[in-house]
Amino acid sequence: AGRVLLVMHSSAADTLLPMLAVAIPQELDARYVLKEELRWDPCLDIVGSRLPNAFIRRGAGESEIRRISALGRGLGQGTFVVLYPEGTRFTPEKKEKLARRFKEKGMDRLAALAGSLQHCLPPRTAGALELLAEAGAEEAVFMAHRGFEGVTSMTDLFNGALLGREIRMHFWVAGVPKDPGARKEWLFDRWLNLDKWLGSQAASSIGES
């Protein structure tokens, strides 16, 4: 079964973590789902476009979902796919905006989820679930992290914004339900667990200060 890594998104710099923490130590090849805007960086455009990655135009609909799911085809033991289901970085304002939008559309389950999350945005389910199905994934790996908050651009990274910071990472594996109809709720529940871990790390950091 194909390997899929679902990662929370808090910074422009956290796209480096799957490479540093997973791909390089385990000698694996990573396929990334990235936003189209990152192609403005010449290095990402040239190198990223030559590898089996997908640069996605957010909000473009079914065609982009198909491009995401296509990365799940032909995954061997030495390859995995990295996806950031939130689609954008967390801020309290973005979270409240999403909760209101879901409520206005009658999407009460998503509105309640967005309202309950304190440290991350609710996952966008369509691309993630199609990717898992295409990869034939029986389980997914989730990745949460703390320490990148406030690093909103690569310029921040190059200017030393992470110097002296402690970066904490947490990985866990969850079996994917065999029933496709149960997978959306399953993904929501996994994201609630992710949010709880982030809250525990924030609390411990306060206790240490």
Phi and psi in degrees as a GROMACS rama.xvg file:
@    title "Ramachandran Plot"
@    xaxis  label "Phi"
@    yaxis  label "Psi"
@TYPE xy
-70.4614  153.948  GLY-2
-98.4171  129.732  ARG-3
-129.46  128.469  VAL-4
-111.422  117.013  LEU-5
-104.425  119.968  LEU-6
-120.546  138.292  VAL-7
-69.8327  159.91  MET-8
-129.6  116.944  HIS-9
-127.845  -7.48229  SER-10
-159.559  155.162  SER-11
-65.4017  -20.1791  ALA-12
-91.0191  -13.5648  ALA-13
-75.8613  -4.68198  ASP-14
-67.1066  -16.6766  THR-15
-78.1262  -23.9353  LEU-16
-61.1643  -46.7938  LEU-17
-58.6517  -34.2059  PRO-18
-69.047  -46.7868  MET-19
-73.7686  -35.3635  LEU-20
-96.0908  -20.7768  ALA-21
-123.411  -60.8613  VAL-22
-62.6047  -51.0878  ALA-23
-68.819  -50.0734  ILE-24
-60.7976  -35.4195  PRO-25
-98.7542  4.32382  GLN-26
54.6429  52.5384  GLU-27
-112.641  156.894  LEU-28
-97.0272  134.658  ASP-29
-109.632  134.981  ALA-30
-107.499  127.618  ARG-31
-108.337  143.221  TYR-32
-99.7386  118.096  VAL-33
-128.967  156.583  LEU-34
-77.3441  146.881  LYS-35
-57.2338  -33.5108  GLU-36
-60.5321  -24.7879  GLU-37
-67.3648  -14.2023  LEU-38
-72.2528  -9.04223  ARG-39
-65.6566  -23.1337  TRP-40
-78.7829  116.495  ASP-41
-56.7707  -37.5488  PRO-42
-64.5454  -46.7064  CYS-43
-65.2445  -36.9468  LEU-44
-65.3803  -49.261  ASP-45
-71.1693  -53.2555  ILE-46
-72.1264  -46.2428  VAL-47
-63.443  -33.3761  GLY-48
-76.9047  -19.5355  SER-49
-85.8337  -12.7073  ARG-50
-104.625  162.207  LEU-51
-75.1002  67.2526  PRO-52
-108.559  169.853  ASN-53
-128.893  116.387  ALA-54
-92.013  118.087  PHE-55
-109.312  135.326  ILE-56
-87.6718  110.67  ARG-57
-62.7114  136.351  ARG-58
82.2822  8.88941  GLY-59
-84.404  -8.90133  ALA-60
89.4188  -146.849  GLY-61
-60.6793  -36.8122  GLU-62
-62.7169  -37.567  SER-63
-75.536  -33.4331  GLU-64
-62.5681  -39.3856  ILE-65
-64.4484  -35.8826  ARG-66
-68.7551  -35.1789  ARG-67
-65.6973  -48.8269  ILE-68
-64.5478  -29.759  SER-69
-61.3952  -26.0526  ALA-70
-66.4127  -18.0947  LEU-71
-81.8812  -5.54065  GLY-72
-80.115  137.98  ARG-73
67.2499  29.3658  GLY-74
-74.013  123.557  LEU-75
-96.2415  -176.067  GLY-76
-65.4835  -20.1226  GLN-77
-99.8332  12.8697  GLY-78
-133.914  144.157  THR-79
-142.73  162.547  PHE-80
-111.987  135.959  VAL-81
-108.324  125.554  VAL-82
-134.421  138.414  LEU-83
-106.145  93.2037  TYR-84
-62.9453  -22.9192  PRO-85
-67.4979  -30.176  GLU-86
82.8133  -16.2179  GLY-87
-160.797  167.096  THR-88
-74.0455  149.235  ARG-89
-75.684  135.523  PHE-90
-142.114  152.571  THR-91
-57.3654  -35.0799  PRO-92
-65.9696  -42.7162  GLU-93
-62.9725  -40.2113  LYS-94
-62.4936  -46.8241  LYS-95
-65.3494  -37.4256  GLU-96
-63.5343  -42.7779  LYS-97
-64.6092  -42.766  LEU-98
-59.8846  -42.1504  ALA-99
-65.8823  -41.9999  ARG-100
-62.9008  -43.9687  ARG-101
-62.6475  -40.4567  PHE-102
-64.1324  -43.4402  LYS-103
-62.792  -30.6996  GLU-104
-88.3936  3.87233  LYS-105
75.8791  15.7441  GLY-106
-92.4877  73.2061  MET-107
-64.0953  -37.177  ASP-108
-63.5644  -44.7369  ARG-109
-68.0072  -37.3221  LEU-110
-62.248  -42.6384  ALA-111
-66.3312  -40.6742  ALA-112
-63.1039  -48.0028  LEU-113
-60.7037  -38.5177  ALA-114
-68.4048  -30.0514  GLY-115
-84.0352  -23.2678  SER-116
-70.6948  138.667  LEU-117
-113.035  -20.1967  GLN-118
-130.165  -1.97004  HIS-119
-152.507  166.99  CYS-120
-91.5742  156.981  LEU-121
-65.7546  147.294  PRO-122
-73.2565  145.598  PRO-123
-83.4566  117.774  ARG-124
-84.1727  -30.974  THR-125
-58.0901  -53.2477  ALA-126
-64.9709  -42.2182  GLY-127
-62.93  -45.6243  ALA-128
-70.303  -37.0773  LEU-129
-66.5442  -37.528  GLU-130
-64.114  -45.8927  LEU-131
-61.0519  -40.4345  LEU-132
-66.5171  -44.6106  ALA-133
-64.9964  -36.4078  GLU-134
-76.8339  -12.0541  ALA-135
64.7941  32.4452  GLY-136
-73.1962  124.627  ALA-137
-87.9018  -15.9651  GLU-138
-150.407  159.508  GLU-139
-128.587  150.898  ALA-140
-104.025  131.462  VAL-141
-109.678  144.93  PHE-142
-132.619  123.687  MET-143
-118.146  157.736  ALA-144
-156.031  155.711  HIS-145
-129.727  147.989  ARG-146
122.291  -14.4571  GLY-147
-95.2564  0.382004  PHE-148
-59.0046  136.143  GLU-149
89.4977  -9.99739  GLY-150
-90.3242  91.8008  VAL-151
-96.6156  -7.34581  THR-152
-148.629  161.92  SER-153
-65.2559  -26.2273  MET-154
-62.1886  -42.4078  THR-155
-57.2678  -43.0294  ASP-156
-62.616  -48.5485  LEU-157
-68.0433  -23.712  PHE-158
-85.7474  5.93252  ASN-159
89.3839  22.8732  GLY-160
-63.101  -23.3371  ALA-161
-94.1886  -3.69302  LEU-162
-61.224  129.698  LEU-163
83.0773  -3.05339  GLY-164
-85.4391  148.847  ARG-165
-96.5956  124.087  GLU-166
-101.614  122.799  ILE-167
-111.731  137.099  ARG-168
-127.332  148.448  MET-169
-138.665  126.753  HIS-170
-116.837  143.491  PHE-171
-151.059  154.36  TRP-172
-108.905  137.782  VAL-173
-133.441  133.751  ALA-174
-68.8405  136.814  GLY-175
-82.3927  128.356  VAL-176
-56.915  140.802  PRO-177
-68.9167  -30.2859  LYS-178
-80.4449  112.43  ASP-179
-56.9899  -30.2017  PRO-180
-69.1429  -16.1579  GLY-181
-95.518  -3.7347  ALA-182
-76.1628  -30.2748  ARG-183
-64.8829  -47.86  LYS-184
-62.7008  -38.0279  GLU-185
-58.9189  -44.7814  TRP-186
-66.277  -40.1906  LEU-187
-58.561  -45.3186  PHE-188
-64.649  -37.6934  ASP-189
-64.391  -35.3749  ARG-190
-72.2868  -31.6545  TRP-191
-63.8287  -40.1524  LEU-192
-62.9297  -40.7946  ASN-193
-61.1628  -43.6966  LEU-194
-63.2095  -38.2279  ASP-195
-64.2663  -39.9364  LYS-196
-63.9195  -43.5595  TRP-197
-59.7253  -40.4443  LEU-198
-63.9486  -39.4939  GLY-199
-66.1442  -35.4406  SER-200
-70.8833  -38.705  GLN-201
-63.743  -40.7353  ALA-202
-65.587  -41.4754  ALA-203
-66.593  -34.7462  SER-204
-66.0534  -38.5057  SER-205
-64.8657  -40.3891  ILE-206
-65.6731  -28.4071  GLY-207
-82.7092  -19.1389  GLU-208
